[in-house]
Amino acid sequence: MAKKKKTTDAVKILESMFINTAQRRKSYEKALKDADIASKIYELRQQAGLTQKQLAELIGTKQPVISRLEEADYRGHSLEMLNRIATVLHCKLQIQIIPEKKYAHI
């Protein structure tokens, strides 16, 4: 029996370490979504030429709240807060609910 060749691809190594179970994959996908939201808020704020403090003032909150929202591992996003940010930044907030393949028949 031939030995399995070891990979040096960092992504494949991380996937094999952290995404080898359904639960880990779900956690990984959640983390990617959270990071995507954080980076989108950051990018839109930067494009608008606003500091965290300025954005906070425009939506009626404090700078540390904006800082937390821009952290990739923050998980407390509320629809109301995201909508306030989108409105001030002249964007639309779009939420999609997409059935998983195994439940597509429902």
Gaussian input, Z-matrix of N, CA and C with variables (Angstrom, degrees):
# hf/3-21g

backbone

0 1
 N
 C     1     B1
 C     2     B2     1     A1
 N     3     B3     2     A2     1     D1
 C     4     B4     3     A3     2     D2
 C     5     B5     4     A4     3     D3
 N     6     B6     5     A5     4     D4
 C     7     B7     6     A6     5     D5
 C     8     B8     7     A7     6     D6
 N     9     B9     8     A8     7     D7
 C    10    B10     9     A9     8     D8
 C    11    B11    10    A10     9     D9
 N    12    B12    11    A11    10    D10
 C    13    B13    12    A12    11    D11
 C    14    B14    13    A13    12    D12
 N    15    B15    14    A14    13    D13
 C    16    B16    15    A15    14    D14
 C    17    B17    16    A16    15    D15
 N    18    B18    17    A17    16    D16
 C    19    B19    18    A18    17    D17
 C    20    B20    19    A19    18    D18
 N    21    B21    20    A20    19    D19
 C    22    B22    21    A21    20    D20
 C    23    B23    22    A22    21    D21
 N    24    B24    23    A23    22    D22
 C    25    B25    24    A24    23    D23
 C    26    B26    25    A25    24    D24
 N    27    B27    26    A26    25    D25
 C    28    B28    27    A27    26    D26
 C    29    B29    28    A28    27    D27
 N    30    B30    29    A29    28    D28
 C    31    B31    30    A30    29    D29
 C    32    B32    31    A31    30    D30
 N    33    B33    32    A32    31    D31
 C    34    B34    33    A33    32    D32
 C    35    B35    34    A34    33    D33
 N    36    B36    35    A35    34    D34
 C    37    B37    36    A36    35    D35
 C    38    B38    37    A37    36    D36
 N    39    B39    38    A38    37    D37
 C    40    B40    39    A39    38    D38
 C    41    B41    40    A40    39    D39
 N    42    B42    41    A41    40    D40
 C    43    B43    42    A42    41    D41
 C    44    B44    43    A43    42    D42
 N    45    B45    44    A44    43    D43
 C    46    B46    45    A45    44    D44
 C    47    B47    46    A46    45    D45
 N    48    B48    47    A47    46    D46
 C    49    B49    48    A48    47    D47
 C    50    B50    49    A49    48    D48
 N    51    B51    50    A50    49    D49
 C    52    B52    51    A51    50    D50
 C    53    B53    52    A52    51    D51
 N    54    B54    53    A53    52    D52
 C    55    B55    54    A54    53    D53
 C    56    B56    55    A55    54    D54
 N    57    B57    56    A56    55    D55
 C    58    B58    57    A57    56    D56
 C    59    B59    58    A58    57    D57
 N    60    B60    59    A59    58    D58
 C    61    B61    60    A60    59    D59
 C    62    B62    61    A61    60    D60
 N    63    B63    62    A62    61    D61
 C    64    B64    63    A63    62    D62
 C    65    B65    64    A64    63    D63
 N    66    B66    65    A65    64    D64
 C    67    B67    66    A66    65    D65
 C    68    B68    67    A67    66    D66
 N    69    B69    68    A68    67    D67
 C    70    B70    69    A69    68    D68
 C    71    B71    70    A70    69    D69
 N    72    B72    71    A71    70    D70
 C    73    B73    72    A72    71    D71
 C    74    B74    73    A73    72    D72
 N    75    B75    74    A74    73    D73
 C    76    B76    75    A75    74    D74
 C    77    B77    76    A76    75    D75
 N    78    B78    77    A77    76    D76
 C    79    B79    78    A78    77    D77
 C    80    B80    79    A79    78    D78
 N    81    B81    80    A80    79    D79
 C    82    B82    81    A81    80    D80
 C    83    B83    82    A82    81    D81
 N    84    B84    83    A83    82    D82
 C    85    B85    84    A84    83    D83
 C    86    B86    85    A85    84    D84
 N    87    B87    86    A86    85    D85
 C    88    B88    87    A87    86    D86
 C    89    B89    88    A88    87    D87
 N    90    B90    89    A89    88    D88
 C    91    B91    90    A90    89    D89
 C    92    B92    91    A91    90    D90
 N    93    B93    92    A92    91    D91
 C    94    B94    93    A93    92    D92
 C    95    B95    94    A94    93    D93
 N    96    B96    95    A95    94    D94
 C    97    B97    96    A96    95    D95
 C    98    B98    97    A97    96    D96
 N    99    B99    98    A98    97    D97
 C   100   B100    99    A99    98    D98
 C   101   B101   100   A100    99    D99
 N   102   B102   101   A101   100   D100
 C   103   B103   102   A102   101   D101
 C   104   B104   103   A103   102   D102
 N   105   B105   104   A104   103   D103
 C   106   B106   105   A105   104   D104
 C   107   B107   106   A106   105   D105
 N   108   B108   107   A107   106   D106
 C   109   B109   108   A108   107   D107
 C   110   B110   109   A109   108   D108
 N   111   B111   110   A110   109   D109
 C   112   B112   111   A111   110   D110
 C   113   B113   112   A112   111   D111
 N   114   B114   113   A113   112   D112
 C   115   B115   114   A114   113   D113
 C   116   B116   115   A115   114   D114
 N   117   B117   116   A116   115   D115
 C   118   B118   117   A117   116   D116
 C   119   B119   118   A118   117   D117
 N   120   B120   119   A119   118   D118
 C   121   B121   120   A120   119   D119
 C   122   B122   121   A121   120   D120
 N   123   B123   122   A122   121   D121
 C   124   B124   123   A123   122   D122
 C   125   B125   124   A124   123   D123
 N   126   B126   125   A125   124   D124
 C   127   B127   126   A126   125   D125
 C   128   B128   127   A127   126   D126
 N   129   B129   128   A128   127   D127
 C   130   B130   129   A129   128   D128
 C   131   B131   130   A130   129   D129
 N   132   B132   131   A131   130   D130
 C   133   B133   132   A132   131   D131
 C   134   B134   133   A133   132   D132
 N   135   B135   134   A134   133   D133
 C   136   B136   135   A135   134   D134
 C   137   B137   136   A136   135   D135
 N   138   B138   137   A137   136   D136
 C   139   B139   138   A138   137   D137
 C   140   B140   139   A139   138   D138
 N   141   B141   140   A140   139   D139
 C   142   B142   141   A141   140   D140
 C   143   B143   142   A142   141   D141
 N   144   B144   143   A143   142   D142
 C   145   B145   144   A144   143   D143
 C   146   B146   145   A145   144   D144
 N   147   B147   146   A146   145   D145
 C   148   B148   147   A147   146   D146
 C   149   B149   148   A148   147   D147
 N   150   B150   149   A149   148   D148
 C   151   B151   150   A150   149   D149
 C   152   B152   151   A151   150   D150
 N   153   B153   152   A152   151   D151
 C   154   B154   153   A153   152   D152
 C   155   B155   154   A154   153   D153
 N   156   B156   155   A155   154   D154
 C   157   B157   156   A156   155   D155
 C   158   B158   157   A157   156   D156
 N   159   B159   158   A158   157   D157
 C   160   B160   159   A159   158   D158
 C   161   B161   160   A160   159   D159
 N   162   B162   161   A161   160   D160
 C   163   B163   162   A162   161   D161
 C   164   B164   163   A163   162   D162
 N   165   B165   164   A164   163   D163
 C   166   B166   165   A165   164   D164
 C   167   B167   166   A166   165   D165
 N   168   B168   167   A167   166   D166
 C   169   B169   168   A168   167   D167
 C   170   B170   169   A169   168   D168
 N   171   B171   170   A170   169   D169
 C   172   B172   171   A171   170   D170
 C   173   B173   172   A172   171   D171
 N   174   B174   173   A173   172   D172
 C   175   B175   174   A174   173   D173
 C   176   B176   175   A175   174   D174
 N   177   B177   176   A176   175   D175
 C   178   B178   177   A177   176   D176
 C   179   B179   178   A178   177   D177
 N   180   B180   179   A179   178   D178
 C   181   B181   180   A180   179   D179
 C   182   B182   181   A181   180   D180
 N   183   B183   182   A182   181   D181
 C   184   B184   183   A183   182   D182
 C   185   B185   184   A184   183   D183
 N   186   B186   185   A185   184   D184
 C   187   B187   186   A186   185   D185
 C   188   B188   187   A187   186   D186
 N   189   B189   188   A188   187   D187
 C   190   B190   189   A189   188   D188
 C   191   B191   190   A190   189   D189
 N   192   B192   191   A191   190   D190
 C   193   B193   192   A192   191   D191
 C   194   B194   193   A193   192   D192
 N   195   B195   194   A194   193   D193
 C   196   B196   195   A195   194   D194
 C   197   B197   196   A196   195   D195
 N   198   B198   197   A197   196   D196
 C   199   B199   198   A198   197   D197
 C   200   B200   199   A199   198   D198
 N   201   B201   200   A200   199   D199
 C   202   B202   201   A201   200   D200
 C   203   B203   202   A202   201   D201
 N   204   B204   203   A203   202   D202
 C   205   B205   204   A204   203   D203
 C   206   B206   205   A205   204   D204
 N   207   B207   206   A206   205   D205
 C   208   B208   207   A207   206   D206
 C   209   B209   208   A208   207   D207
 N   210   B210   209   A209   208   D208
 C   211   B211   210   A210   209   D209
 C   212   B212   211   A211   210   D210
 N   213   B213   212   A212   211   D211
 C   214   B214   213   A213   212   D212
 C   215   B215   214   A214   213   D213
 N   216   B216   215   A215   214   D214
 C   217   B217   216   A216   215   D215
 C   218   B218   217   A217   216   D216
 N   219   B219   218   A218   217   D217
 C   220   B220   219   A219   218   D218
 C   221   B221   220   A220   219   D219
 N   222   B222   221   A221   220   D220
 C   223   B223   222   A222   221   D221
 C   224   B224   223   A223   222   D222
 N   225   B225   224   A224   223   D223
 C   226   B226   225   A225   224   D224
 C   227   B227   226   A226   225   D225
 N   228   B228   227   A227   226   D226
 C   229   B229   228   A228   227   D227
 C   230   B230   229   A229   228   D228
 N   231   B231   230   A230   229   D229
 C   232   B232   231   A231   230   D230
 C   233   B233   232   A232   231   D231
 N   234   B234   233   A233   232   D232
 C   235   B235   234   A234   233   D233
 C   236   B236   235   A235   234   D234
 N   237   B237   236   A236   235   D235
 C   238   B238   237   A237   236   D236
 C   239   B239   238   A238   237   D237
 N   240   B240   239   A239   238   D238
 C   241   B241   240   A240   239   D239
 C   242   B242   241   A241   240   D240
 N   243   B243   242   A242   241   D241
 C   244   B244   243   A243   242   D242
 C   245   B245   244   A244   243   D243
 N   246   B246   245   A245   244   D244
 C   247   B247   246   A246   245   D245
 C   248   B248   247   A247   246   D246
 N   249   B249   248   A248   247   D247
 C   250   B250   249   A249   248   D248
 C   251   B251   250   A250   249   D249
 N   252   B252   251   A251   250   D250
 C   253   B253   252   A252   251   D251
 C   254   B254   253   A253   252   D252
 N   255   B255   254   A254   253   D253
 C   256   B256   255   A255   254   D254
 C   257   B257   256   A256   255   D255
 N   258   B258   257   A257   256   D256
 C   259   B259   258   A258   257   D257
 C   260   B260   259   A259   258   D258
 N   261   B261   260   A260   259   D259
 C   262   B262   261   A261   260   D260
 C   263   B263   262   A262   261   D261
 N   264   B264   263   A263   262   D262
 C   265   B265   264   A264   263   D263
 C   266   B266   265   A265   264   D264
 N   267   B267   266   A266   265   D265
 C   268   B268   267   A267   266   D266
 C   269   B269   268   A268   267   D267
 N   270   B270   269   A269   268   D268
 C   271   B271   270   A270   269   D269
 C   272   B272   271   A271   270   D270
 N   273   B273   272   A272   271   D271
 C   274   B274   273   A273   272   D272
 C   275   B275   274   A274   273   D273
 N   276   B276   275   A275   274   D274
 C   277   B277   276   A276   275   D275
 C   278   B278   277   A277   276   D276
 N   279   B279   278   A278   277   D277
 C   280   B280   279   A279   278   D278
 C   281   B281   280   A280   279   D279
 N   282   B282   281   A281   280   D280
 C   283   B283   282   A282   281   D281
 C   284   B284   283   A283   282   D282
 N   285   B285   284   A284   283   D283
 C   286   B286   285   A285   284   D284
 C   287   B287   286   A286   285   D285
 N   288   B288   287   A287   286   D286
 C   289   B289   288   A288   287   D287
 C   290   B290   289   A289   288   D288
 N   291   B291   290   A290   289   D289
 C   292   B292   291   A291   290   D290
 C   293   B293   292   A292   291   D291
 N   294   B294   293   A293   292   D292
 C   295   B295   294   A294   293   D293
 C   296   B296   295   A295   294   D294
 N   297   B297   296   A296   295   D295
 C   298   B298   297   A297   296   D296
 C   299   B299   298   A298   297   D297
 N   300   B300   299   A299   298   D298
 C   301   B301   300   A300   299   D299
 C   302   B302   301   A301   300   D300
 N   303   B303   302   A302   301   D301
 C   304   B304   303   A303   302   D302
 C   305   B305   304   A304   303   D303
 N   306   B306   305   A305   304   D304
 C   307   B307   306   A306   305   D305
 C   308   B308   307   A307   306   D306
 N   309   B309   308   A308   307   D307
 C   310   B310   309   A309   308   D308
 C   311   B311   310   A310   309   D309
 N   312   B312   311   A311   310   D310
 C   313   B313   312   A312   311   D311
 C   314   B314   313   A313   312   D312
 N   315   B315   314   A314   313   D313
 C   316   B316   315   A315   314   D314
 C   317   B317   316   A316   315   D315

   B1=1.4534
   B2=1.5216
   B3=1.3306
   B4=1.4614
   B5=1.5196
   B6=1.3393
   B7=1.4641
   B8=1.5169
   B9=1.3290
   B10=1.4600
   B11=1.5217
   B12=1.3268
   B13=1.4560
   B14=1.5285
   B15=1.3248
   B16=1.4652
   B17=1.5162
   B18=1.3372
   B19=1.4506
   B20=1.5237
   B21=1.3159
   B22=1.4654
   B23=1.5277
   B24=1.3435
   B25=1.4602
   B26=1.5293
   B27=1.3301
   B28=1.4685
   B29=1.5248
   B30=1.3159
   B31=1.4675
   B32=1.5198
   B33=1.3217
   B34=1.4669
   B35=1.5221
   B36=1.3133
   B37=1.4711
   B38=1.5199
   B39=1.3405
   B40=1.4650
   B41=1.5193
   B42=1.3225
   B43=1.4622
   B44=1.5164
   B45=1.3080
   B46=1.4565
   B47=1.5261
   B48=1.3236
   B49=1.4682
   B50=1.5197
   B51=1.3324
   B52=1.4591
   B53=1.5222
   B54=1.3035
   B55=1.4576
   B56=1.5203
   B57=1.3000
   B58=1.4507
   B59=1.5235
   B60=1.2865
   B61=1.4573
   B62=1.5235
   B63=1.3094
   B64=1.4708
   B65=1.5223
   B66=1.3107
   B67=1.4645
   B68=1.5203
   B69=1.3079
   B70=1.4653
   B71=1.5245
   B72=1.3309
   B73=1.4610
   B74=1.5274
   B75=1.3263
   B76=1.4634
   B77=1.5261
   B78=1.3249
   B79=1.4631
   B80=1.5310
   B81=1.2998
   B82=1.4611
   B83=1.5300
   B84=1.3286
   B85=1.4577
   B86=1.5216
   B87=1.3342
   B88=1.4660
   B89=1.5318
   B90=1.3239
   B91=1.4627
   B92=1.5280
   B93=1.3208
   B94=1.4641
   B95=1.5251
   B96=1.3309
   B97=1.4677
   B98=1.5193
   B99=1.3377
   B100=1.4647
   B101=1.5313
   B102=1.3150
   B103=1.4642
   B104=1.5277
   B105=1.3097
   B106=1.4650
   B107=1.5276
   B108=1.3239
   B109=1.4637
   B110=1.5256
   B111=1.3227
   B112=1.4699
   B113=1.5200
   B114=1.3180
   B115=1.4664
   B116=1.5239
   B117=1.3260
   B118=1.4616
   B119=1.5277
   B120=1.3300
   B121=1.4655
   B122=1.5241
   B123=1.3196
   B124=1.4704
   B125=1.5299
   B126=1.3394
   B127=1.4627
   B128=1.5280
   B129=1.3264
   B130=1.4634
   B131=1.5290
   B132=1.3218
   B133=1.4754
   B134=1.5203
   B135=1.3324
   B136=1.4623
   B137=1.5339
   B138=1.3298
   B139=1.4650
   B140=1.5264
   B141=1.3252
   B142=1.4705
   B143=1.5247
   B144=1.3297
   B145=1.4577
   B146=1.5172
   B147=1.3185
   B148=1.4633
   B149=1.5242
   B150=1.3162
   B151=1.4547
   B152=1.5227
   B153=1.3130
   B154=1.4632
   B155=1.5222
   B156=1.3119
   B157=1.4612
   B158=1.5251
   B159=1.3252
   B160=1.4639
   B161=1.5321
   B162=1.3359
   B163=1.4646
   B164=1.5268
   B165=1.3192
   B166=1.4660
   B167=1.5230
   B168=1.3084
   B169=1.4657
   B170=1.5262
   B171=1.3281
   B172=1.4640
   B173=1.5279
   B174=1.3275
   B175=1.4685
   B176=1.5245
   B177=1.3282
   B178=1.4550
   B179=1.5178
   B180=1.3217
   B181=1.4611
   B182=1.5248
   B183=1.3111
   B184=1.4724
   B185=1.5259
   B186=1.3200
   B187=1.4749
   B188=1.5209
   B189=1.3430
   B190=1.4689
   B191=1.5343
   B192=1.3279
   B193=1.4716
   B194=1.5270
   B195=1.3189
   B196=1.4673
   B197=1.5293
   B198=1.3023
   B199=1.4638
   B200=1.5305
   B201=1.3198
   B202=1.4738
   B203=1.5251
   B204=1.3275
   B205=1.4683
   B206=1.5215
   B207=1.3168
   B208=1.4642
   B209=1.5258
   B210=1.3212
   B211=1.4696
   B212=1.5251
   B213=1.3235
   B214=1.4656
   B215=1.5232
   B216=1.3222
   B217=1.4698
   B218=1.5323
   B219=1.3350
   B220=1.4677
   B221=1.5249
   B222=1.3278
   B223=1.4600
   B224=1.5147
   B225=1.3193
   B226=1.4522
   B227=1.5191
   B228=1.3288
   B229=1.4649
   B230=1.5286
   B231=1.3223
   B232=1.4610
   B233=1.5173
   B234=1.3225
   B235=1.4637
   B236=1.5183
   B237=1.3121
   B238=1.4654
   B239=1.5266
   B240=1.3266
   B241=1.4666
   B242=1.5252
   B243=1.3264
   B244=1.4624
   B245=1.5284
   B246=1.3242
   B247=1.4575
   B248=1.5277
   B249=1.3286
   B250=1.4705
   B251=1.5253
   B252=1.3234
   B253=1.4686
   B254=1.5264
   B255=1.3228
   B256=1.4685
   B257=1.5261
   B258=1.3185
   B259=1.4645
   B260=1.5223
   B261=1.3236
   B262=1.4729
   B263=1.5254
   B264=1.3315
   B265=1.4580
   B266=1.5300
   B267=1.3292
   B268=1.4637
   B269=1.5234
   B270=1.3233
   B271=1.4604
   B272=1.5246
   B273=1.3155
   B274=1.4538
   B275=1.5163
   B276=1.3059
   B277=1.4608
   B278=1.5195
   B279=1.3173
   B280=1.4611
   B281=1.5217
   B282=1.3116
   B283=1.4629
   B284=1.5197
   B285=1.3103
   B286=1.4564
   B287=1.5145
   B288=1.3132
   B289=1.4613
   B290=1.5191
   B291=1.3204
   B292=1.4583
   B293=1.5226
   B294=1.3411
   B295=1.4659
   B296=1.5239
   B297=1.3191
   B298=1.4521
   B299=1.5208
   B300=1.3097
   B301=1.4690
   B302=1.5243
   B303=1.3199
   B304=1.4579
   B305=1.5240
   B306=1.3402
   B307=1.4560
   B308=1.5246
   B309=1.3052
   B310=1.4558
   B311=1.5321
   B312=1.3117
   B313=1.4742
   B314=1.5229
   B315=1.3180
   B316=1.4639
   B317=1.5029
   A1=108.91
   A2=115.89
   A3=120.82
   A4=110.08
   A5=113.88
   A6=119.50
   A7=109.69
   A8=115.05
   A9=119.91
   A10=108.25
   A11=115.76
   A12=121.17
   A13=109.64
   A14=116.43
   A15=121.11
   A16=109.22
   A17=114.61
   A18=119.78
   A19=110.29
   A20=115.00
   A21=120.37
   A22=110.16
   A23=116.19
   A24=121.72
   A25=108.80
   A26=116.13
   A27=121.19
   A28=112.44
   A29=117.18
   A30=120.30
   A31=110.21
   A32=116.86
   A33=120.00
   A34=111.41
   A35=116.80
   A36=120.45
   A37=109.89
   A38=116.73
   A39=120.42
   A40=111.34
   A41=116.97
   A42=119.41
   A43=110.92
   A44=117.38
   A45=119.36
   A46=111.86
   A47=116.60
   A48=120.51
   A49=112.40
   A50=117.19
   A51=119.96
   A52=115.31
   A53=118.87
   A54=119.05
   A55=110.75
   A56=117.48
   A57=119.10
   A58=113.45
   A59=118.09
   A60=121.05
   A61=108.91
   A62=115.90
   A63=120.06
   A64=110.83
   A65=117.46
   A66=121.11
   A67=110.61
   A68=116.98
   A69=119.88
   A70=111.00
   A71=116.71
   A72=119.89
   A73=110.06
   A74=117.18
   A75=121.02
   A76=110.32
   A77=117.10
   A78=121.62
   A79=110.60
   A80=116.36
   A81=122.28
   A82=110.23
   A83=117.42
   A84=121.41
   A85=111.14
   A86=117.97
   A87=122.00
   A88=109.80
   A89=116.38
   A90=120.51
   A91=111.12
   A92=117.38
   A93=120.77
   A94=110.97
   A95=116.98
   A96=120.80
   A97=110.70
   A98=116.60
   A99=120.39
   A100=110.76
   A101=115.88
   A102=120.22
   A103=110.62
   A104=117.09
   A105=120.90
   A106=110.83
   A107=117.13
   A108=120.89
   A109=109.97
   A110=116.49
   A111=120.99
   A112=111.24
   A113=116.64
   A114=118.93
   A115=111.27
   A116=117.80
   A117=120.69
   A118=110.56
   A119=117.53
   A120=120.79
   A121=109.61
   A122=116.59
   A123=121.52
   A124=110.86
   A125=116.71
   A126=120.89
   A127=111.66
   A128=116.44
   A129=119.74
   A130=111.28
   A131=116.43
   A132=120.36
   A133=109.85
   A134=116.56
   A135=121.26
   A136=110.75
   A137=117.03
   A138=120.85
   A139=111.19
   A140=116.08
   A141=120.41
   A142=111.55
   A143=117.19
   A144=121.30
   A145=113.32
   A146=116.41
   A147=121.01
   A148=111.66
   A149=115.85
   A150=120.64
   A151=107.49
   A152=116.28
   A153=119.91
   A154=110.41
   A155=116.49
   A156=120.90
   A157=110.99
   A158=117.10
   A159=120.54
   A160=111.52
   A161=115.97
   A162=119.57
   A163=110.14
   A164=116.01
   A165=120.59
   A166=111.03
   A167=116.74
   A168=120.89
   A169=111.42
   A170=116.55
   A171=120.49
   A172=112.70
   A173=116.71
   A174=118.66
   A175=112.69
   A176=116.42
   A177=119.68
   A178=115.00
   A179=116.33
   A180=120.32
   A181=108.69
   A182=116.98
   A183=122.62
   A184=110.39
   A185=115.77
   A186=122.11
   A187=113.41
   A188=120.60
   A189=118.87
   A190=113.59
   A191=116.74
   A192=119.85
   A193=109.68
   A194=116.22
   A195=120.61
   A196=109.86
   A197=116.40
   A198=120.70
   A199=110.70
   A200=116.77
   A201=120.61
   A202=110.81
   A203=116.90
   A204=120.34
   A205=112.10
   A206=116.95
   A207=121.30
   A208=112.73
   A209=117.45
   A210=120.97
   A211=108.92
   A212=116.34
   A213=121.68
   A214=113.00
   A215=117.91
   A216=119.45
   A217=113.38
   A218=117.60
   A219=120.57
   A220=109.46
   A221=116.42
   A222=120.17
   A223=113.55
   A224=118.34
   A225=120.45
   A226=114.10
   A227=117.60
   A228=120.42
   A229=110.10
   A230=115.76
   A231=119.28
   A232=108.12
   A233=115.46
   A234=119.26
   A235=111.01
   A236=116.35
   A237=120.00
   A238=111.01
   A239=116.84
   A240=120.48
   A241=110.67
   A242=117.33
   A243=120.33
   A244=110.95
   A245=116.78
   A246=120.40
   A247=111.36
   A248=116.80
   A249=120.38
   A250=110.71
   A251=116.35
   A252=120.81
   A253=110.06
   A254=116.43
   A255=120.56
   A256=110.93
   A257=116.66
   A258=120.72
   A259=111.33
   A260=117.00
   A261=121.22
   A262=111.42
   A263=116.48
   A264=120.70
   A265=112.16
   A266=116.64
   A267=123.08
   A268=111.86
   A269=114.77
   A270=122.10
   A271=108.64
   A272=115.26
   A273=121.92
   A274=108.01
   A275=115.82
   A276=120.58
   A277=107.19
   A278=116.64
   A279=121.08
   A280=108.47
   A281=115.79
   A282=121.96
   A283=107.25
   A284=116.81
   A285=120.63
   A286=109.07
   A287=114.81
   A288=120.40
   A289=105.69
   A290=114.77
   A291=120.95
   A292=108.23
   A293=117.27
   A294=119.08
   A295=111.56
   A296=114.50
   A297=119.36
   A298=107.62
   A299=116.77
   A300=120.29
   A301=112.85
   A302=117.31
   A303=119.33
   A304=113.02
   A305=116.95
   A306=120.47
   A307=111.97
   A308=118.18
   A309=122.37
   A310=112.17
   A311=118.11
   A312=121.10
   A313=113.01
   A314=118.18
   A315=121.37
   A316=110.40
   D1=132.04
   D2=-178.01
   D3=-77.32
   D4=143.38
   D5=176.14
   D6=-71.37
   D7=144.04
   D8=176.41
   D9=-74.46
   D10=128.92
   D11=-178.76
   D12=-70.22
   D13=130.44
   D14=176.94
   D15=-75.00
   D16=143.24
   D17=178.80
   D18=-98.46
   D19=153.18
   D20=174.11
   D21=-111.08
   D22=4.72
   D23=178.80
   D24=-73.04
   D25=114.97
   D26=-175.18
   D27=-59.45
   D28=-40.05
   D29=-179.60
   D30=-64.14
   D31=-44.25
   D32=179.58
   D33=-65.31
   D34=-36.85
   D35=177.85
   D36=-64.17
   D37=-47.57
   D38=178.79
   D39=-62.48
   D40=-41.38
   D41=178.43
   D42=-61.75
   D43=-42.08
   D44=-179.67
   D45=-67.13
   D46=-29.45
   D47=179.82
   D48=-80.39
   D49=-36.22
   D50=-169.26
   D51=-118.31
   D52=-11.73
   D53=-174.50
   D54=-123.46
   D55=35.26
   D56=-177.96
   D57=-96.39
   D58=3.26
   D59=175.09
   D60=-132.18
   D61=158.91
   D62=-179.50
   D63=-60.75
   D64=-40.81
   D65=-179.03
   D66=-65.54
   D67=-43.53
   D68=178.83
   D69=-65.39
   D70=-39.47
   D71=178.94
   D72=-62.88
   D73=-42.59
   D74=179.49
   D75=-62.47
   D76=-42.39
   D77=178.22
   D78=-63.95
   D79=-42.07
   D80=178.61
   D81=-61.91
   D82=-45.71
   D83=179.96
   D84=-64.63
   D85=-37.54
   D86=177.00
   D87=-63.40
   D88=-43.98
   D89=179.09
   D90=-61.78
   D91=-38.63
   D92=177.61
   D93=-64.17
   D94=-40.67
   D95=178.82
   D96=-64.92
   D97=-43.76
   D98=178.88
   D99=-61.48
   D100=-43.45
   D101=179.60
   D102=-65.23
   D103=-35.34
   D104=178.84
   D105=-65.59
   D106=-43.15
   D107=178.21
   D108=-62.30
   D109=-46.68
   D110=-179.32
   D111=-60.07
   D112=-45.70
   D113=-177.98
   D114=-68.81
   D115=-32.92
   D116=178.06
   D117=-66.25
   D118=-43.87
   D119=177.61
   D120=-60.31
   D121=-46.69
   D122=179.60
   D123=-59.23
   D124=-49.95
   D125=-177.69
   D126=-60.72
   D127=-44.99
   D128=-178.67
   D129=-66.20
   D130=-38.97
   D131=177.87
   D132=-63.40
   D133=-44.66
   D134=179.61
   D135=-62.85
   D136=-43.47
   D137=179.79
   D138=-62.54
   D139=-32.12
   D140=178.58
   D141=-79.34
   D142=-7.91
   D143=179.91
   D144=71.87
   D145=30.43
   D146=-178.04
   D147=-106.80
   D148=146.59
   D149=169.95
   D150=-83.19
   D151=168.04
   D152=175.71
   D153=-59.50
   D154=-40.38
   D155=-179.41
   D156=-64.17
   D157=-42.66
   D158=179.94
   D159=-64.02
   D160=-44.14
   D161=178.16
   D162=-62.54
   D163=-42.95
   D164=179.04
   D165=-57.84
   D166=-45.63
   D167=179.89
   D168=-62.83
   D169=-38.63
   D170=-179.24
   D171=-66.47
   D172=-30.94
   D173=-178.80
   D174=-102.91
   D175=3.31
   D176=174.91
   D177=79.13
   D178=40.64
   D179=177.42
   D180=-139.92
   D181=-167.99
   D182=-178.73
   D183=-107.96
   D184=157.54
   D185=-179.22
   D186=-56.02
   D187=-40.88
   D188=-179.78
   D189=-60.70
   D190=-26.92
   D191=177.32
   D192=-66.01
   D193=-44.53
   D194=178.38
   D195=-64.01
   D196=-40.90
   D197=178.05
   D198=-58.36
   D199=-45.44
   D200=178.82
   D201=-63.92
   D202=-42.03
   D203=-179.86
   D204=-62.45
   D205=-27.45
   D206=-179.48
   D207=-89.62
   D208=1.91
   D209=176.48
   D210=-85.16
   D211=133.31
   D212=-176.09
   D213=-61.92
   D214=-27.97
   D215=-176.73
   D216=-98.39
   D217=9.54
   D218=178.69
   D219=-75.42
   D220=134.69
   D221=-176.01
   D222=-124.40
   D223=19.20
   D224=-176.69
   D225=-107.73
   D226=29.58
   D227=-178.72
   D228=-65.02
   D229=129.29
   D230=174.16
   D231=-108.32
   D232=149.59
   D233=178.74
   D234=-61.84
   D235=-37.45
   D236=179.84
   D237=-61.69
   D238=-46.47
   D239=-179.21
   D240=-65.54
   D241=-43.90
   D242=178.93
   D243=-63.06
   D244=-37.23
   D245=178.30
   D246=-67.13
   D247=-40.08
   D248=177.61
   D249=-62.24
   D250=-43.52
   D251=178.57
   D252=-62.85
   D253=-47.44
   D254=-179.37
   D255=-59.09
   D256=-43.60
   D257=-178.93
   D258=-61.80
   D259=-47.81
   D260=-179.09
   D261=-64.06
   D262=-33.84
   D263=-178.76
   D264=-90.76
   D265=11.34
   D266=178.07
   D267=57.48
   D268=47.44
   D269=178.79
   D270=-125.79
   D271=165.83
   D272=173.37
   D273=-105.26
   D274=137.83
   D275=173.81
   D276=-91.77
   D277=124.93
   D278=-179.06
   D279=-122.26
   D280=124.85
   D281=178.75
   D282=-113.86
   D283=135.61
   D284=177.37
   D285=-123.64
   D286=140.13
   D287=171.49
   D288=-116.84
   D289=113.83
   D290=-174.22
   D291=-116.92
   D292=122.99
   D293=-179.08
   D294=-63.84
   D295=143.68
   D296=172.86
   D297=-70.17
   D298=154.61
   D299=-177.09
   D300=-55.19
   D301=-41.75
   D302=-175.97
   D303=-68.98
   D304=-15.72
   D305=179.09
   D306=-112.32
   D307=14.11
   D308=-175.41
   D309=-63.18
   D310=-22.06
   D311=-178.04
   D312=-78.38
   D313=-9.86
   D314=-177.42
   D315=-76.47

